Amino acid sequence: MAFICLAPVNNFSGMVRFVYDGDTIILTDGQKIRYMGIDAPEIGHDGNESEFMALSSLKLNRKLVSGKRVALEYDSQKTDKYGRSLAYVFLETGDMVNAILIRKGMAHVLLTSHGLKYKDLLLEYQRKAITEKIGIWSNQEITEHKIYSGNLNSCRFHRSDCPFGKQISRKNLVIFKSLKDAFWEGFSPCKHCKPQV
């Protein structure tokens, strides 16, 4: 399986000291990096259960980057609301870790209102993983037919009973008839009502 190789990476940003989960790492200089454009399943804390494939996502991320030198590439949005740096993370081979995790079905695309430089590539990889039913997409519930409300402005989708979904203006409203349809278009699940695969 070939992944994106932009060029041999010569400008390394640091060494990975710790892999926090499927989409977050800490470098040896203490900088916390959240992978731009993707969202991996959440690992349960404080007695909460982990989401489907969360530990597999963490394991693959560790295998890819733990103890390795990485290069970071930033997009228009440099940090998230928690103060973490948002970046595309590249290995010495030039392979983008964000893209590998999407292609292996260990995360889904997370669009932002600021746009994503690699949106088309990440969405292409997500669609391949959905079609092949691998990783998070191996859960059969993705084909379940229900109505979901999508917001064109935030690129989030909601269950029909979600209060946030009910607040979407008509001009920003898009209707999806399955989880697959919403993910296929690059929409991410609402963190409140949690329509998940």
PESUL-V777634 format. One record per backbone hydrogen bond with DSSP energy under -1.0 kcal/mol. NH is the residue of the N-H (numbers start at 1). CO is the residue of the C=O. If there is no record, write none. Layout:
NH | CO
NH | CO
This chain:
6 | 94
9 | 92
12 | 10
13 | 70
14 | 70
16 | 68
17 | 26
18 | 26
20 | 24
21 | 24
25 | 33
26 | 18
27 | 31
28 | 15
30 | 27
33 | 25
34 | 85
35 | 23
36 | 87
39 | 108
48 | 45
51 | 42
54 | 51
57 | 53
58 | 54
59 | 55
60 | 56
61 | 57
62 | 58
63 | 59
64 | 60
65 | 61
66 | 62
67 | 16
68 | 65
70 | 14
71 | 90
73 | 88
80 | 84
83 | 80
85 | 32
86 | 78
87 | 34
88 | 73
90 | 71
91 | 95
94 | 91
97 | 89
100 | 96
101 | 97
102 | 98
103 | 99
104 | 100
105 | 102
106 | 101
108 | 39
110 | 37
115 | 112
119 | 116
122 | 118
123 | 119
124 | 120
125 | 121
126 | 122
127 | 123
128 | 124
129 | 125
130 | 126
131 | 127
132 | 128
134 | 129
136 | 105
137 | 134
138 | 135
142 | 139
143 | 140
144 | 141
148 | 176
149 | 158
150 | 174
151 | 156
152 | 172
155 | 151
157 | 188
158 | 149
162 | 159
166 | 162
168 | 165
172 | 169
174 | 150
176 | 148
180 | 142
182 | 178
183 | 179
184 | 180
185 | 181
186 | 183
187 | 182
188 | 155
190 | 157
194 | 190
